[in-house]
Amino acid sequence: MQLLKKIAKYAVIMVGAISVLVLGLNFWIISSTSGQIYYNITQVPSKKVALLLGTSKRTVKGGTNKYFKERIDATAELYHRGVIDHVIVSGDNNTVYYNEPKDMLNALMALGVSQADITLDFAGFRTLDSVVRSKLIFGQDELIIITQDFHCYRALFIADYYGMDAVAFSADNKDQLPLSLAIREILARTNTVLDLYVFNRGPKFLGEKEKLPID
């Protein structure tokens, strides 16, 4: 009985310590990047290139993914206002039936963004891959990252780690997240710190450098 009490006590202590660590790392990511996020499209500093982070066009139930639509709308508006000249669309393309970059390309073109001003990155399997490849493959040290508020912090944290001059435009206005997504993002931020500072993980694929068709 005493042994079980000791085990339970140490388990509670361990869970508490891990919880404090996770929350501390999340606070670090949010507090260190919040000043780089813009919500008002009239206040976003102009950059030649934007990095549009990929997401699925459809939800798991087959409906329209609001995160996809918000990112596409935000990118098109930044483009038409002259805030950005070129877009790197980076996302997952792991099967012939799932192609985030191609879906986003089609959606952007439907809103009047020229195909000549869009570069597709089919190896953006994770946020880390997308951000790092924008620097190492596409040669961009300065850009605007486009995604939702909750995602901006993590993307900017990676960009800062790699010495990039990046800001983010939030495609939403700090919308409340479903609990499952909030928990997932909290864990993803923690994993990002481990990837960068402990395991030194980089993109899954790099390959040949590609010059963007910009001046």
Secondary structure by P-SEA (a helix, b strand, c coil): caaaaaaaaaaaaaaaaaaaaaaaaaaaaaaaccccccccccccccccbbbbbbbbcccccccccaaaaaaaaaaaaaaaaccccccccccccccccccaaaaaaaaaaaacccccccccccccccaaaaaaaaccccccccccccccccaaaaaaaaaaaaccbbbbbbccccccccaaaaaaaaaaaaaaaaaccccccccccccbbbbcccc
